[in-house]
């Protein structure tokens, strides 16, 4: 199981088709259980590795 703490407005990707964005408060803890062959990345890591910021994300301003 992967456990992350994300700040409001941050997101994570699960595989290539799922995006989860966190809103409200200062931070949220997220736990994800998935098969080992499913890639789960913080948004900042996704973008650093060449992924484009998903269009479905809401503005954080």
ZIRAKA-V775256 format. One record per pair of residues at least 4 apart in sequence whose ideal C-beta (glycine too) atoms are under 6 Angstrom apart, sorted by the first residue. I is the first residue (numbers start at 0). J is the second residue. Records with the same first field share a line. If there is no record, write none. Layout:
I: J, J
This chain:
0: 30, 32
1: 31, 39
2: 30
3: 29
4: 26, 28
5: 9, 21, 27, 29
6: 26
7: 21, 22
8: 59
9: 21, 42
10: 18, 20, 42
11: 19, 41
12: 18, 40, 45
13: 17, 39
14: 37
18: 53, 55
20: 56
21: 27
31: 39
33: 37
40: 44, 45
45: 50
46: 50, 52
